[in-house]
Amino acid sequence: MPDVGMRFSGNIASVFREAMRLNPSIHDGAVVFSRETEDHGYRLCAWSMRIVSARIPNAAEPNVGSAHNSALALSLAPGVDLCAILSQGGSVFFENGSISRPVN
């Protein structure tokens, strides 16, 4: 697995590229950033995680894939600030069960 512990910053794309070079299979799971308190910055703490949430969104979404549905549900969990799907085609952000449409 690639290293963990680096701060979330503007160089995240290069961090992901290097991680994919080291281990191409990491794209199959979630990359997790956490922080100790609200005053601390986010640090990368895990690569390629399978995450399941018991939370159920209020508004039904069409089935657009397990990553989308998991991120939406996980965004409702206590202690989760934000979930995002980042891709070459754009990004989708999930916060408190709400979706911000892709930004290209």
Buried (B, 14 or more C-beta within 10 A) or exposed (E): EBEBEBBBEEEBEEBBEEBEEEEEEBEEBBBBBBBEEEEEEBBBBBBBEEBEBEEEBEEEEEEEEEBBBBBBBBBBEEEBEBBBBEEEEEEBBBBEBEBEEEEE
